[in-house]
Amino acid sequence: MAVIPVEKVYITFHKSEKEKILETLQDAGILHVSDIGEEVRKEFDVYDKKEETEQKALEDKVKNLARIIDVLEKYTNPKGFLESLFEKKEEVSKKELLKTVNTINIDEKLEELNALLQDKSFLETRLKNLYAQLEFLRPWAGLNLPLETFTEGYGRIKFLAGKIKAKYLDEIKDIPFEKVSEDSKFIYIVVAAFWEDLDEIKKKLVEIEFEQVEFHGYKYTPSNELALIEKEIEVLEDERRFIDKFLKEHAENLSIYRMLHDYYVSILQRELVDEKGVETESATFIIGWVEKRNFSKLEEILNNFETATLFKIKPEEGEEVPIFLENEKIAKPFESLVKLYGLPNYREVDPTGIMAPFFAIFFALCLTDAGYGIVLMLLSYYLMKKIKAGYDLFWTLFIGGFFTIFAGAITGGWFGDIQHLWHGFGAFRDKFLLFDPMNEPMKFFAVALGLGYLQIIVGFLVGFYKKVKNKALWDGIFNEISWIGILISLPLGIYLKISLLNYIALGFSVLILLFSAGSKNPIVRVLKGAYNLYGGIGLIGDLLSYVRLMALGIVTAGIAMAVNILTKLVFGIPYLGYILAPLIFVGGHAFSVFVNVMGAFVHSLRLQYVEFFSKFYENGGKPFIPFSWKGKYYQVKTQEE
């Protein structure tokens, strides 16, 4: 478990070799490039090296390809939920990537696809409008009157079309109207009125909530207009199907468009890296970070260029150093849990390896069912093989399932109390049983508190190590070591009734009171020390938080028992019980596994973040991101890799 040491470097080279050097550095993928900063730029006679239009063209091309890929993905077979959630990048060699780029006229393809998409967009807008017109005109299909009549009138007569609610039908008998159609909400009518009577009739219509309908733009009868619209829809739908056919053909080459997208993303990254540096009329300067173990490799790469020079430089005081974590294979997947909280800063200890066993044990105690542990291990193993991108999560669950088998065995949890359904299983269960949480909850309570007590002490030890590493030995003694002394001596003194241990705890309390604050002013130091000592009350709350391990473990057992009781009851139903009981058993326990695994994961993680990390962990580190060939869809393999 470690935060890998890095060196800050300063690289200069002549602009004639710039493109080749940047490409080589990108191939190597070992340099984290930082912005050189405005203050440094002011010291140079900066040369206006490149028009913004070139970078803008690249950005537009990437956005265009991303939009086209999103459209074409709709014409491919949809992926399953888990596959889409944990989509793994495919691998492609740089040689194959460049070959694809060089054999495709990207501008021509983009122009063709954009034209298709533009036509499709126009068609869809027009079709949407036509279908809306169909909906509008269908209630009037039985009207044998040209719709232009409603706009222009018919001699001395004015026609009004509209709809009313059925409850008002009896109230318009004195108004000349014709019913055209009706649906569940409205009756559609046409009212005829002489021009001189129009205002009076409109007043009556307002009283019955008449909603007038206008037919602007329509000329023929509704049935004729509907026929024209349906004919146009048919033509446009054929055109849309024709375009969809072409897009589907293009979707067969989706991998090519994804390669092109990732290629131009990488080229754009090269331009952005160039911008982070500074360029004069003849030279380019960039600043970055490299792992100490890779410094000689970087030196070797740059020695192949005539004008390249590499310098080590000291980080500025308080400068943020990029972080790269490295852990053993068994613990590495737990790094993702640490990153969810935040990377450690450069002065800190990587907590991954310390956190991993605690998380796995806590997870197991929350689940406390050996049967569930076996199911979780098998399911996680299957998903690890099937969905490579979710490896970290599934490996974490696999380890949690492994520990759960032992936690379940010693607490007698095998799919709850399965021994009451399968009587022969009881003897096997009893061989491993240490205590039954349902009958002896206080033992479980003691285990939960004991583990919490241990983790809190480990947290203080890590905090002390961190302070020693950062040359703050006495601060670590007056804080972390003193709290460890209190946590060990005080409980033992009370339990064993040894006064000396109580005095030792008092002595550590005095150290915290007098020296933990570190202020030169003695009054301020004592006041802050008193506050720090008072803060120790929070340790009681932290310790009690670990009781959730017992609570969740008992809840898991309770749900599993309920499933078994229901299974047993249903099994007693003649004939039907033989079908329903297995379904309830499998379905009930599947639900229980899902719910309790979620709870175990979340609450175990909370204990790490809130109770454990608070003892030593600051986080706030920025990730070490090497300048390399990186894309959204492909992992590009270079010769350097």
N, C-alpha and C positions, 0 to 999 in steps of 0.2 A: 504494500500500500504506500503510494508515494505521489507527491506532486513533483513531476519531473523538472529538474533544474534547467533553466534556459539562459542563453547569452543574448545581450543586445548587440546588434551589429549595424555597421554603417558600410554601405556599398556604393562605389562610384565606378562609372564606365563611360566611354565615349559614345555619343549618340549613334555613331555608325554601327555599333554592335548591340544597340539597345534591343531591337526586336528579337534577335537570336538569344540574347542573355535572358530576357523575360520568358521566352518560350522554354528555355532549358530549366530555369528555376521553377516554372509551372510543371514541367515534367517531373522534376525531383520531388516536389511537394513537401519540402522541409522548412520553408521560410514563411513565417508569419509577418506580413508587411504592415507597418503602422504608418499613419499619416505623419509626414515630416514636420507639420505644424506651420502656422502662419508666421511665427516669430523667426523661424529659420529661413522661410521663403523671402522674407524682407532683406535678408543679408545677401541674397544672390541677385545678380542681374538676370531676372527670369526672362527666358525666351518664350515667345508665344508659339509653342511648338505645334499645335494642332487645332484646327477649327472644330467648334462644338458640333457642327453638322455631321461629322463622321461618327462621333459617339451617339448622337441622336439617331442616326440611321441604324446603327446596331441595336439600340434600345427598341426602336420601332419594329425592327425585324423580329426580335425576340418576342415582343408583345403580340405581333401578328401571328407568329407560329404558335404561341400559347393559345390564342383564340381559336385558331384552326384545329389544333389538337383537341381542345374541349368539344368542338362540334363533331369531329370525326369519331371521338370516343363513344358517342351516342349510337354509332352505326356498328359497334363491335359487341361481342357477347359480354354482358355485364358480369362483373366479378362478385363473388360472395361477400357478405358483410365483413368477415374477418380478413379476407384477402385484401379488400379495399382499405381496411383499417390499418393493416400491417403490410403495405405494399413494399416489396423489396426491390431495390434497383438492380437491373440486369447489368452484367459486365460486358464491356466492349473494349477492344484494344484501340489505342490511338490510331494505329495504322488502318484499321477497318473504318474508324470514324472519318478519317481524312479521305479515304477512298470513296465513302458514301457522299461526302460533301463535294468532292471533285467530279463526281459522275452525275450530279443533279444540278440542273439549272434552277436554282432556288427562286430567283426573281420571276422567272416564267411560271413556275408552279404556284407561287404566291398570287401572281396576277390572275391565273386561271381559277384558283380556289376562291379568291376574293370576289371575282365576278359571279361565280356560282352562288356564293353566300349572299351576295347583294341581291341576285335574282330571287333567291329563296326567301329572303327577308321581305322583298316587295310582294311576292306571291302570298306569303303568310298574312301580311297586313291586308292585302286586298281580299283574301278569302275570309279573314275574320270579319271584315266589313260586310261581305256578301252574306255570310251566315247570319249576321245580325239583322240584315234586311229580310232574310227569310223568316226569321222569328217575328219580325215586325209585321210582315204582310200576311202571314198564314191565317190569322183570325179573320181577315177580310177576303179570303179566297172565294167565298160564295157571293161576293158583291159584283153584280153585272153593270157596273157604272165606271166609265173611264175616270181614272184618278185625277186627271187634269181638271175635271169638272169641279172638284173641291177647291181648287186654287182660283180658277177663272169664273166660276159661277155658271148658271144655266138660265140665260134670259132673266126673268124677274125672280127666279128662285135661287136661293143660296143653300148648299148642302153642307152639313156639319157631321163629321165622323168622330166617334168617341166611345168611351166605355163608362159603364155605371155598375154599381154593385146591385146584386139581384134584389135586395130589399127595397130598392127604389123603383122597381119596374112598374108597380101599380100607380105610382105618383106622376107618371108622364103620359097617361092615356089621352089627355087633352092636347098633347103636342104630337104633330104628325111625325112618326118615326118608323123605321123598319129594322127589325132585329136581324143581324147578319150571322152571329155565332155567339157561343158562350164557353167559358171554361170554369174551373173551380172557384175563381175569384171574381170574374167580371162577365158582364153581358155587353157585347159589341153592337152598337146601333148606329144608324144613319138618320139624322134629323133633317127634314125639309122645311124651309121657311121662306116667306116672301121677304124681300129686302126691307120693306117698311115695318115688318113685324120682328125683325132679327134681334133688335136690342131687348125687346120684351121676352122673347123666347130664351135668349142667353141668360137673363136674370133667373128664369125658372130652372134652367139647367144648372146654374151655379148652386141653387138650393138643394139639388139632389146629387151634388158632388160629381157632376159630369166632367170627365177628363177628355178634353178635345185632342184629336190626333190630326196632325198635318201631313200632307202627302207631297211636299215640295220635291220637285225633281222627278216625279213619276208622271207618266202620260197615259198608259194603257190601263185596262182593267187589272185588278189584282192577280187574277189567274194568268193573264198574259205576262205581266211583270214577273211573276214567280217563275214562269217557264223560261223567260230570258235569263233570269238570275241563275236558275239551276243549270242552264246550258253553259253559262260562263263559268260556274263552279266546276262543272265537269271538265271543261277545257283546262282550267287552271290547276285542278287536281292532277290531271295527266302531266302537266308541265312540272308540277312539284314532284310527282313520282319519278319523272325523268331525271330531275336534278338529284333526288335522293339516290337514284341508281348510280349516278356518277360519283356522288359523295361516298357511297358504300364501296365503290371500286377504289377510291382514294384511301378509304379507311383500311383496306387490306395492306396498304403501305404505311400504316400508322407508325411502325417502328422507325421508318426512315425519317418521318417528320419529327419524331422525338429525338433522334440522333442529331438532326439539324438544329433543333432547339437547343440541345445541350452544348453543341459545338459553339454556337453563337453566344450562348451564356458564358462559356469559358473564354471566348475571345473578348467579350465585353468586360469580364473580370480582369483580363490582362490590361485593358485600357484604363480601368478604374485603379489598378495597382500603379500604373504609370502616373496617374494623376496624384496619387498619394505622395509621390516623390517630388523632386524639383528638377527642372531642366534649364540649363543655360544654353547659349548658342552652340556649345560644343560638347557638353557633358551632362550626365544624368546622375542624380544622387537619390538613394532610397535608404530608409531605416527600417529595421525589422528585428525579429527574434528567431532564434534557432535553438533547438535542444542542444545542451552541451555535448551530448554524445554524437550529435550530427554536425558539429562545427567543422571537424576535419573534412567531412564529406562536402560541405558547402565550399570550403576552401579549395578542395580538389576540383570541384565544378568550375569555380571562377578562375582557377589557374589555367584553364583551357582557352581563356580569352586574353588577348593582348592588352586590352586597356582596363580590365576589371581589377579593382582593388578592394580588399575586405579588411575592415577594422573592427576590433572589439571596443565597445564603449560602455561606460558605467551608466546604469539607469539613473535618472534624476531622482532627487529625494521625494518620496511619496508617489512616484510614478507607478501606474497600474501595470503589473506584469501579467502577460497572458498565461493561463493555466492549462496544463495537460496532465491528466490523471493516468496512472498505470497501476493495475492490480493483477494479482494472480487470476488465472482463468476461472477458478471456482467463484471468486468474489467479483470479477469484472462486471457481470450483469447488474450488480447492485449499484454500480456507478450511476445508472439512470435514476435511481431513487434519490441519490445525493444531489444530482443535477436539478431534480424537481424543486429542491429546496434552495439551491444556489451553489455555485462552485466555491471552493475555499479560495481565500486570497493567498498570495504568494508566501506569506509568513506563517501560514497555518499547516496543520496536519490533515492529510486526506483521511476522512473518517470512514471510508467505504469498508475497509477490512475489519474495522472494529464494530461497525454497525451491523454487518451482514449476519453474524451468528446470533446476535440479540434479536434482530428482526425475525429470523427463521424460528427461533425458539418461542418468541412471543406469538407469532402467527400460529404455531402448533398448539400452544395452550389455549388460544382463542377458539380453535377448531376442535381440539381434543376428541377426535374420532378416528380410529385407525382405518376403518372402512372408507371414510371420506378421504383420508390421506392417500390410500391406494388408488382410489378413483382419480384424485387430483394429479397424482404422479403419472398415471397412464394417459390421462387427457392432455397434460402439459407436454409429455414426451411426444405424443402424436402431433400436437400443434407446433412444437419446435421443428419437427421434420417437415411439416406441410407448409408452414408460414415462417420463412426464414427471418423476415423483418421483425417478427415479434419475439425473437429468441430471448432477449434480455428479460422481458416480462414472464415468459413461459418457464425460463430457467429458474427465476425467482420463485414462481409458484411450485415448480418441481421440487426445489430444495425445501420449501415450506411443507409440501405434502410428505416428503421423506421424514422430516422431524415430527409431523403430525401422527405418523404411524406409531412412533415410540410414545408420544404424549397420550394417544388414544389407548395404547396397550396398557400403560401403567394406571390409567384411570378407568379402564374397563369399557371404553366406548368403541363398539363395533357396530356401525349403523344403528347407533343408539343402544338400546337393550335388546339386541337381536336374539339373545339367549332365551327370551320369553317366547319367541316364535320358533326358534330352532333349539330345542332343549339339549341336544347333544353338544351344542357349542359352549355351554357353560363351563365345562371342565377345562377346555382350551383357554377360555377367557381368564379363568382364575389363576392360571400358571403365571401370568404376567402382571396381574392386578396388584397395585400397591395401596390404592385407596379409591373409593367411589365418591366422586364430588357431590352426588345427590344425597348421599348419606353422611359424608364427612366434609362438609363445605369448608370448615376451618382449616383443614390441612391444605386445601387448594388456596385458601386465603393466605396462608403462611408462605406457600411456594411463590405466589404472585408478588407479595411484598418482599420476599427474599431476593427475587430476581431484580425487582425495581431498586432495592437497596444496593445490590451489586453494580447495576448499571450506573447509578448515580455516582458511586465511588470511582468507577472506571472513567466516567466523564470528568471528574475532578483530576484524576491522574493524567488524562490526556491534556487537560488545561495546564497542568503543571509542566508537563513535557514541552508544551508549546512555548511557555514562558522561558524555560531554560534555553530552548533553541533560539529564542529571540533575546537572550542575554538579560533576562529579568528574573533571576533566581530568587532574590529575596521577596519580590512581589508574589511569586508562586508559593513560597513558603508561608507568607503571611495571609494568603488567601486560600488557594486550593488545598495545600497540605494541612493547614489549620482546620479547614472544614472536614477533611478526611479524618483528622485526629478526633474531632468532636463526634463525627458519625460512628466511629468505631468505639471510642472509650466510653461515651455516655451511655449507650444502650447496654454495653457489657457491664458497666459499673452498676446500673440499676438492676439488671437481671441477676448478676452474680453477687450483688450487695458488697462490692469492694469499693471502699471510699476513695482509695488512691486513684482509681480510674476516673472517678467523678472529679477529683482535683486536677487530673490531667486535662479533662475536657474543659474545666474552668480556665486552665492555663492557656489553652488554645484560643478560648474565647477572648482572653485579655490581649493576645497577639493580634487578633482580628480587630479588636476595639482600638488598639494603640497604633497599629502599623499598616493595616490593610488599605487605607486611603491613599497613602503616598504623598500627602501634602506637606510642605515645609512648615506651614503654620500649625502649631500643636493643637490649638483649639479646633481649627477646621478639620484637622486629621482625626481627632477624637470624635467629633460630631459625625463625620462621614463614616468612621469606623463603627459608631453606634448604629448608624443606618444600615450598614452592611450586615451587622450582627442581627439586627431586627429582620432583615431580609431572609435570614435563615429559616424563619417561620414558613416561608414559601416551600422549603424542602419537605415539610410535612405534607403539603398539598401535592407536591410532585410525587412523593412516595405513595400517597393514597390513589393517585391516578392509575397506578399499576393494578389496582383492584379490578379494573375493567377486564383484565386477562381472565380472572375467575368468573366475572359476570358473563362474559361472552362464551366462555367454555360451558357454563351451566345452561345458557340459552340454547347452544347447539345441541346439548344432550336432551334438553326439554323438547325441542322441535322434533328431533329424531324419535324420541319416545312417543310423541303424539302421532307421528306417522305410523309407527308400529302398532299402537293401540287401535287406530282406525283400520289398519290392514287386518288385524285379528278379528275385529267386529264384523267387517264386511265378509271375511272368509267364512263366517258362520252362515251366510245366506245360501240356501240350497241352490246348487247348480251355478247360479250367477256369480257366487262368491269366488269360484275357481278362475273366473275371467277378471273380475273387478279387483280382487285382492292384489295380484301381481302388478296391475296397472297403478294402483294407489301406492304400493310399496316403491316401485321404481320412480314414478312421477313425483311422489312426495319427497323421497330422498334426493332426487335430482334438484328439486326446488330448494331443499334445505342446503345442499352443497353450494349452490349458486349464491344464495343469500348469505350464508355464514362465511364463505370464502371472501366475499366482498367486505363483510364486516371485519373479519380477521385482518385483511390486508390494510384497510383504512385505519383501523385503530392501532395496529402494530406500528404503522408508519407515523401516526400521530405521536406515539410515545417517543419515537426517535427524534422527531422534529422539535417537540415542545419540551419534553423532560430531559432528553439526553443532550441534544445539540446546544441547548441553552447554557450548558456548563462550560463550553469551551469554543463553540463554533461561531465565527463571525459571518462567513460567506462573503459574497460580493465580488468574487473573482470573475474576470472576463475570459472566455474560452480561447485557447490557442487554436487558431484556424489557419492552417498552412495554405499558402497560395498554390493551388493545384487544379487539375482538370476536374471540375465538379459540375454535375448537372442534376436536374430534377428527376430524370428517368433512368439514367445510366451511370454506372461506376466505371470511369475510363481508366484503363490499365495502360501505363506507360512502360517503356523499357527500364526506366529508373526503378519503378516499383517491382 
